[in-house]
Amino acid sequence: MNITASEVKDSKLTATVTIPAADVDAAIKKAYRDAAKKYRFPGFRAGHAPRPVIDNMLGKEATLAQATNDLIGANEASVLDELDIVPVKDGEYKDIDLAKDHEDYTYTVEFTLRPAAPLSSYDPVEIEMPPSEVTDSEIDAQVEMLRGYHATFEEVEDRAVEESDFVTCAVKNVKNAEALEGDSRMIVVGSGNLPEAIDEGIKGMKIGETKEISWTPEVEGAEEAAVEVTVNAIKARKLPELTDEFVKTSFGFDDIAAMRDAVKIEIEQDKAAQLPQLKENRCVAKLAERLQLDEMDKDYEQSVFSELGQNFLSSLSARGLSLDAWLQANHLSSEQFIADLHHQADDVARESLALDALARELKIEVTDEDVTAEFERAGVEDVEASRAQFAAEGRMPAVRDSIRRSKACDWLVENAQVTEVDETAAAEDEAAE
């Protein structure tokens, strides 16, 4: 098989493929054998009808068309592997003629590729990260969370709703907010479980007061939503006093100091496990800000959207959940879910394209050893068999793409300029202002 490819223009690559005459003849013979077995021809045993009889009964073009389809389909994975491309949709075949006996067969196919956008800068990124050492503010925050497990709630009637109150409300849908309706809904003010407009709207309301609250979800194409809220009851959250006795009775520590030591160890373990991934995420997100692409290519965004959707549905299925049940539990409409997934797809697509651009700039190559190592890291028992299967399915270019991005990401993280910021303390200061 011989392949010649054009230069990529407007994310399109055109390949001309020539298949040797010997392979063409083999495909035509197989097509006739298959036809002889598949159809009944009077006077001949199954599989033994000669070619002239088949041509007379089915038409010569029908069998040659099948041979042509078989030829193209059998070579598609090899074409993708040779060109080392991952199209964002199926190739568009052009000027397809029928295969002929004893002649090479040539066809043309156009592939749509993801855009190759540049970056505004290829310098190391600058990011902020939590300190690797545990800070007092982080310990304080964890201790406060543990105290919260033992909080009590006291009904109040002489004041308006405040931050952190538990408020019982009657919520009526005014428009586009059916999922929030309820005669006796419990709302934890400031928890982030509901639109921010509802939290802010409820603050300052008193028992018996009714207010209409409207907002527009922060997703592309979302329509304005509104509810009518009536406050029925307010409960204030009361935390227990932090004493040695409380710590011993509630958590089994000898005193507050012992509790803080244990919390510190737990945070240290969490940081060791989570900070590397957090650093990678922040580096890639910062790099994506440099991508010089005003509008994401719709075909590529759709391919990422489909992959994210399939992964999410698989995750739900593994947990024994349906999408409808998950949407209901999270007070989301299907339209909101789809809009949010498209937003995520755009972010993921931009990050991927940014890593592609960095890999091109660094001239990253993928060796055969890199591919083998990738399969080994995935825990594959028979690496050679898996590689052969991936190659037969045209999936090896995607593996090489993943390796290139991983290498680019490793360089990005290794060279990032990091400023440590105690984010817990900063959040506390902001809340106090």
C-alpha positions as CSV (number, residue, x, y, z in Angstrom):
1,M,0.0,0.0,0.0
2,N,1.3,3.4,-0.9
3,I,0.0,6.6,0.7
4,T,0.7,10.2,-0.2
5,A,-0.7,13.0,1.9
6,S,-1.3,16.7,1.3
7,E,-0.3,19.5,3.6
8,V,-2.9,20.2,6.3
9,K,-5.0,23.1,5.4
10,D,-7.9,24.4,7.5
11,S,-7.6,21.3,9.6
12,K,-8.1,19.1,6.6
13,L,-5.7,16.5,5.3
14,T,-6.2,14.7,2.0
15,A,-4.6,11.2,1.5
16,T,-4.3,9.3,-1.8
17,V,-4.1,5.6,-1.2
18,T,-2.9,3.0,-3.7
19,I,-3.5,-0.7,-3.1
20,P,-1.4,-3.2,-5.0
21,A,-3.2,-5.3,-7.7
22,A,-2.4,-8.5,-5.8
23,D,-4.4,-7.3,-2.8
24,V,-7.2,-6.1,-5.1
25,D,-7.5,-9.5,-6.8
26,A,-7.6,-11.2,-3.4
27,A,-10.4,-8.9,-2.2
28,I,-12.4,-9.6,-5.4
29,K,-12.0,-13.3,-5.1
30,K,-13.1,-13.2,-1.5
31,A,-16.2,-11.1,-2.4
32,Y,-17.2,-13.7,-4.9
33,R,-16.7,-16.5,-2.4
34,D,-18.7,-14.7,0.2
35,A,-21.5,-14.1,-2.3
36,A,-21.5,-17.8,-3.4
37,K,-22.0,-18.8,0.3
38,K,-24.5,-16.1,1.2
39,Y,-27.0,-16.5,-1.7
40,R,-28.7,-19.5,-3.2
41,F,-28.0,-20.1,-6.9
42,P,-30.2,-22.8,-8.5
43,G,-28.2,-25.8,-9.8
44,F,-25.2,-25.2,-7.6
45,R,-24.2,-26.3,-4.1
46,A,-23.8,-23.5,-1.5
47,G,-20.5,-21.8,-2.1
48,H,-19.8,-23.4,-5.5
49,A,-21.5,-21.0,-7.9
50,P,-19.0,-19.7,-10.6
51,R,-18.4,-16.1,-11.1
52,P,-20.4,-15.7,-14.4
53,V,-23.5,-17.1,-12.6
54,I,-23.0,-14.7,-9.7
55,D,-22.6,-11.8,-12.1
56,N,-25.7,-12.8,-14.0
57,M,-27.8,-13.1,-10.8
58,L,-26.5,-10.3,-8.7
59,G,-24.8,-8.0,-11.2
60,K,-21.1,-7.7,-11.6
61,E,-21.1,-4.2,-10.0
62,A,-22.7,-5.4,-6.8
63,T,-19.9,-7.9,-6.0
64,L,-17.1,-5.5,-7.1
65,A,-18.7,-2.8,-4.9
66,Q,-18.5,-5.2,-1.9
67,A,-14.8,-5.9,-2.8
68,T,-14.2,-2.2,-3.0
69,N,-15.7,-1.6,0.4
70,D,-13.8,-4.4,1.9
71,L,-10.5,-3.1,0.5
72,I,-11.0,0.4,1.9
73,G,-12.3,-0.9,5.2
74,A,-9.4,-3.3,5.6
75,N,-6.8,-0.6,5.0
76,E,-8.4,2.2,7.0
77,A,-6.5,1.5,10.3
78,S,-3.2,1.2,8.4
79,V,-3.8,4.6,6.7
80,L,-4.4,6.2,10.1
81,D,-1.4,4.6,11.5
82,E,0.9,5.5,8.6
83,L,-0.3,9.1,8.7
84,D,-0.2,9.1,12.5
85,I,-3.5,11.1,12.8
86,V,-6.6,11.0,15.0
87,P,-9.5,12.4,12.9
88,V,-12.3,14.1,14.8
89,K,-14.9,12.4,12.6
90,D,-15.0,9.7,9.9
91,G,-13.0,10.3,6.8
92,E,-14.8,11.6,3.7
93,Y,-14.1,9.3,0.7
94,K,-14.0,11.0,-2.7
95,D,-14.0,9.8,-6.3
96,I,-14.6,6.2,-5.4
97,D,-14.5,3.9,-8.4
98,L,-15.0,0.1,-8.4
99,A,-12.0,-2.1,-8.0
100,K,-10.9,-3.9,-11.2
101,D,-9.2,-7.3,-11.7
102,H,-5.4,-7.2,-12.0
103,E,-5.1,-3.4,-11.5
104,D,-3.9,-1.3,-8.6
105,Y,-6.7,0.5,-6.8
106,T,-6.4,4.1,-5.9
107,Y,-8.8,6.2,-3.9
108,T,-8.8,9.6,-2.1
109,V,-10.0,10.3,1.5
110,E,-10.2,13.6,3.3
111,F,-9.7,13.6,7.1
112,T,-10.8,16.4,9.5
113,L,-8.2,17.0,12.2
114,R,-8.3,19.0,15.4
115,P,-7.0,22.5,14.9
116,A,-3.3,23.2,15.4
117,A,-3.4,26.5,17.2
118,P,-0.3,28.1,18.5
119,L,0.4,29.5,22.0
120,S,1.1,33.2,22.7
121,S,4.1,32.1,24.7
122,Y,6.0,28.9,25.3
123,D,7.8,30.1,28.4
124,P,7.3,28.2,31.7
125,V,3.9,29.0,33.3
126,E,3.6,30.8,36.6
127,I,1.1,29.3,39.1
128,E,0.2,29.5,42.8
129,M,0.1,26.4,45.0
130,P,-0.7,25.6,48.6
131,P,2.5,25.1,50.6
132,S,3.8,21.6,50.9
133,E,4.1,22.0,54.6
134,V,0.9,22.0,56.7
135,T,-0.1,25.4,58.0
136,D,-1.9,26.4,61.2
137,S,-4.8,27.8,59.2
138,E,-5.2,24.5,57.5
139,I,-5.3,22.7,60.8
140,D,-7.7,25.2,62.2
141,A,-10.1,24.8,59.2
142,Q,-10.0,21.0,59.6
143,V,-10.7,21.2,63.3
144,E,-13.6,23.6,62.7
145,M,-15.0,21.1,60.2
146,L,-14.8,18.4,62.8
147,R,-16.6,20.6,65.3
148,G,-19.3,21.1,62.8
149,Y,-20.2,17.4,62.9
150,H,-21.4,18.1,66.4
151,A,-23.2,21.4,65.7
152,T,-26.7,21.9,67.1
153,F,-29.5,24.0,65.6
154,E,-31.6,26.4,67.5
155,E,-34.8,28.0,66.2
156,V,-34.7,31.8,66.0
157,E,-37.6,34.1,65.5
158,D,-36.3,37.6,66.4
159,R,-33.9,38.1,63.4
160,A,-33.5,37.7,59.7
161,V,-31.7,35.0,57.8
162,E,-27.9,35.0,58.1
163,E,-25.0,33.1,56.5
164,S,-24.9,29.4,57.6
165,D,-28.5,29.3,58.8
166,F,-30.7,26.4,58.1
167,V,-33.9,27.8,56.6
168,T,-37.1,25.9,55.9
169,C,-38.8,27.5,52.9
170,A,-41.7,26.9,50.6
171,V,-40.3,27.2,47.0
172,K,-42.6,27.7,44.1
173,N,-41.4,27.6,40.5
174,V,-42.0,30.8,38.6
175,K,-40.1,29.8,35.5
176,N,-37.5,27.2,34.5
177,A,-36.9,26.0,38.0
178,E,-39.1,23.0,38.4
179,A,-36.4,21.0,40.1
180,L,-36.2,23.4,43.0
181,E,-39.9,23.3,43.9
182,G,-41.0,22.1,47.4
183,D,-43.4,23.0,50.2
184,S,-40.8,22.4,52.9
185,R,-37.3,22.7,51.5
186,M,-34.3,22.9,53.8
187,I,-31.8,25.4,52.6
188,V,-28.3,25.8,54.1
189,V,-27.4,29.4,53.4
190,G,-24.0,29.6,51.8
191,S,-23.5,25.9,51.3
192,G,-23.2,26.3,47.5
193,N,-25.9,23.6,46.8
194,L,-28.2,26.1,45.2
195,P,-27.8,29.0,42.8
196,E,-25.9,31.9,44.5
197,A,-28.8,34.2,43.8
198,I,-31.1,32.2,46.1
199,D,-28.5,32.3,48.9
200,E,-28.1,36.0,48.6
201,G,-31.9,36.6,48.1
202,I,-32.8,34.7,51.2
203,K,-30.3,36.6,53.4
204,G,-32.2,39.3,55.3
205,M,-35.6,37.7,54.9
206,K,-37.7,37.1,58.0
207,I,-40.1,34.3,58.9
208,G,-43.3,34.6,56.9
209,E,-41.7,36.9,54.3
210,T,-42.1,36.0,50.6
211,K,-39.8,37.1,47.8
212,E,-39.4,36.3,44.1
213,I,-35.8,35.6,43.2
214,S,-34.5,35.3,39.6
215,W,-31.2,34.4,38.0
216,T,-29.6,33.2,34.8
217,P,-27.5,30.0,35.1
218,E,-23.9,30.5,34.1
219,V,-24.0,28.1,31.2
220,E,-24.2,29.0,27.5
221,G,-27.7,29.4,26.1
222,A,-29.4,29.2,29.6
223,E,-32.6,31.0,30.1
224,E,-33.5,33.1,33.1
225,A,-35.0,31.1,36.0
226,A,-37.1,32.4,38.9
227,V,-38.7,31.1,42.1
228,E,-41.0,32.4,44.8
229,V,-39.6,31.7,48.3
230,T,-41.4,32.0,51.6
231,V,-39.4,31.6,54.8
232,N,-41.2,29.3,57.2
233,A,-38.5,28.7,59.9
234,I,-34.9,29.7,60.7
235,K,-32.4,27.7,62.7
236,A,-29.1,29.0,63.8
237,R,-26.1,26.7,63.8
238,K,-24.3,26.5,67.1
239,L,-20.9,25.0,67.4
240,P,-19.7,23.3,70.7
241,E,-16.9,24.9,72.6
242,L,-13.6,23.5,71.8
243,T,-12.2,22.0,75.0
244,D,-10.0,19.1,76.0
245,E,-13.1,17.4,77.4
246,F,-15.1,17.8,74.2
247,V,-12.2,16.5,72.1
248,K,-11.8,13.5,74.4
249,T,-15.5,12.7,74.5
250,S,-16.3,13.3,70.8
251,F,-13.1,12.1,69.0
252,G,-11.1,10.0,71.5
253,F,-8.1,12.3,71.7
254,D,-6.4,13.1,75.1
255,D,-6.6,16.9,74.5
256,I,-6.7,19.6,71.8
257,A,-3.0,19.4,71.1
258,A,-3.2,15.6,70.4
259,M,-6.2,16.3,68.0
260,R,-4.3,18.9,66.1
261,D,-1.3,16.6,65.8
262,A,-3.5,13.9,64.3
263,V,-5.1,16.4,62.0
264,K,-1.7,17.6,60.8
265,I,-0.6,14.1,59.9
266,E,-3.8,13.5,58.0
267,I,-3.4,16.8,56.0
268,E,0.2,15.9,55.3
269,Q,-0.9,12.6,53.8
270,D,-3.6,14.3,51.8
271,K,-1.1,16.8,50.4
272,A,1.4,14.1,49.4
273,A,-1.4,12.4,47.4
274,Q,-3.2,15.4,46.0
275,L,-0.7,18.2,45.4
276,P,1.1,16.6,42.4
277,Q,-2.2,16.3,40.5
278,L,-3.3,19.8,41.6
279,K,0.0,21.2,40.3
280,E,-0.5,19.5,37.0
281,N,-4.1,20.7,36.7
282,R,-3.1,24.3,37.4
283,C,-0.1,24.2,35.0
284,V,-2.3,22.9,32.1
285,A,-5.1,25.3,32.8
286,K,-2.6,28.2,32.8
287,L,-1.1,27.0,29.6
288,A,-4.5,26.8,28.0
289,E,-5.0,30.5,28.6
290,R,-2.2,31.1,26.1
291,L,-4.0,29.2,23.3
292,Q,-4.6,31.5,20.3
293,L,-7.9,30.2,19.3
294,D,-10.9,32.5,19.6
295,E,-13.6,29.9,18.9
296,M,-13.2,26.1,19.4
297,D,-13.6,23.9,16.3
298,K,-17.1,22.5,16.5
299,D,-16.1,19.0,15.2
300,Y,-13.3,18.7,17.8
301,E,-15.5,20.0,20.6
302,Q,-18.2,17.5,19.7
303,S,-15.7,14.6,19.8
304,V,-14.5,15.6,23.2
305,F,-18.1,16.2,24.4
306,S,-19.1,12.7,23.2
307,E,-16.1,11.1,25.0
308,L,-16.8,13.0,28.3
309,G,-20.5,12.0,28.1
310,Q,-19.7,8.3,27.6
311,N,-17.2,8.3,30.4
312,F,-19.7,10.0,32.8
313,L,-22.5,7.6,31.9
314,S,-20.1,4.7,32.4
315,S,-19.2,6.1,35.8
316,L,-22.9,6.4,36.8
317,S,-23.6,2.9,35.6
318,A,-20.7,1.5,37.7
319,R,-22.4,3.2,40.7
320,G,-25.8,1.8,39.9
321,L,-27.2,5.2,39.0
322,S,-29.2,6.3,36.0
323,L,-28.7,9.8,34.4
324,D,-32.3,10.8,35.3
325,A,-31.8,9.9,39.0
326,W,-28.5,11.8,39.1
327,L,-30.0,14.9,37.5
328,Q,-32.9,14.8,40.0
329,A,-30.6,14.4,43.0
330,N,-28.5,17.4,41.8
331,H,-31.5,19.6,40.9
332,L,-30.4,19.8,37.2
333,S,-32.4,19.7,34.0
334,S,-31.1,17.7,31.1
335,E,-30.6,21.0,29.2
336,Q,-28.5,22.4,32.0
337,F,-26.4,19.2,32.2
338,I,-25.8,19.2,28.4
339,A,-24.8,22.9,28.4
340,D,-22.4,22.3,31.3
341,L,-20.9,19.2,29.6
342,H,-20.3,21.3,26.5
343,H,-18.6,23.9,28.7
344,Q,-16.4,21.2,30.1
345,A,-15.7,19.8,26.7
346,D,-14.5,23.3,25.5
347,D,-12.1,23.5,28.5
348,V,-10.7,20.0,28.0
349,A,-10.3,20.6,24.2
350,R,-8.4,23.9,24.8
351,E,-6.1,22.2,27.3
352,S,-5.5,19.3,24.9
353,L,-4.7,21.7,22.1
354,A,-2.4,23.7,24.3
355,L,-0.4,20.6,25.2
356,D,-0.3,19.7,21.5
357,A,1.2,23.1,20.7
358,L,3.8,22.8,23.4
359,A,4.7,19.3,22.2
360,R,5.2,20.7,18.7
361,E,7.4,23.5,20.0
362,L,9.5,21.0,22.1
363,K,9.7,18.7,19.1
364,I,8.6,15.8,21.2
365,E,9.1,12.4,19.6
366,V,7.4,9.1,20.6
367,T,9.6,5.9,20.3
368,D,8.5,2.3,20.1
369,E,9.8,1.9,23.6
370,D,7.6,4.7,24.8
371,V,4.5,2.9,23.4
372,T,5.5,-0.4,25.0
373,A,6.0,1.3,28.3
374,E,2.6,3.0,28.0
375,F,0.9,-0.4,27.7
376,E,3.0,-1.8,30.6
377,R,1.9,1.1,32.8
378,A,-1.7,0.4,31.9
379,G,-1.2,-3.1,33.4
380,V,-1.7,-5.0,30.2
381,E,-0.7,-8.6,30.5
382,D,0.1,-9.3,26.9
383,V,1.6,-6.1,25.5
384,E,2.2,-7.4,22.0
385,A,-1.3,-8.7,21.6
386,S,-2.8,-5.5,22.9
387,R,-0.6,-3.4,20.5
388,A,-1.7,-5.6,17.6
389,Q,-5.3,-5.1,18.5
390,F,-4.9,-1.3,18.8
391,A,-3.1,-1.2,15.5
392,A,-5.9,-3.3,13.8
393,E,-8.5,-0.9,15.2
394,G,-6.6,2.3,14.1
395,R,-6.1,3.4,17.7
396,M,-2.3,3.6,17.8
397,P,-2.1,7.2,16.7
398,A,-4.3,8.1,19.8
399,V,-1.8,6.3,22.0
400,R,1.1,8.2,20.6
401,D,-0.9,11.5,20.9
402,S,-1.4,10.7,24.6
403,I,2.3,10.0,25.1
404,R,3.2,13.3,23.4
405,R,0.9,15.2,25.6
406,S,2.1,13.4,28.7
407,K,5.7,14.3,27.9
408,A,4.7,17.9,27.2
409,C,2.9,18.0,30.5
410,D,5.9,16.6,32.4
411,W,8.1,19.4,31.0
412,L,5.4,21.9,31.9
413,V,5.1,20.8,35.5
414,E,8.9,20.4,35.9
415,N,9.6,23.9,34.7
416,A,6.7,25.8,36.2
417,Q,7.4,28.8,38.4
418,V,5.5,28.2,41.6
419,T,4.5,30.7,44.3
420,E,3.3,29.2,47.5
421,V,0.1,30.7,49.0
422,D,-1.7,29.7,52.1
423,E,-5.1,29.5,50.4
424,T,-6.9,28.6,53.5
425,A,-5.7,31.6,55.4
426,A,-6.4,33.8,52.4
427,A,-10.0,32.5,52.2
428,E,-10.5,33.2,55.9
429,D,-9.2,36.8,55.4
430,E,-11.5,37.3,52.5
431,A,-14.5,36.0,54.4
432,A,-13.7,38.3,57.3
433,E,-13.7,41.4,55.1
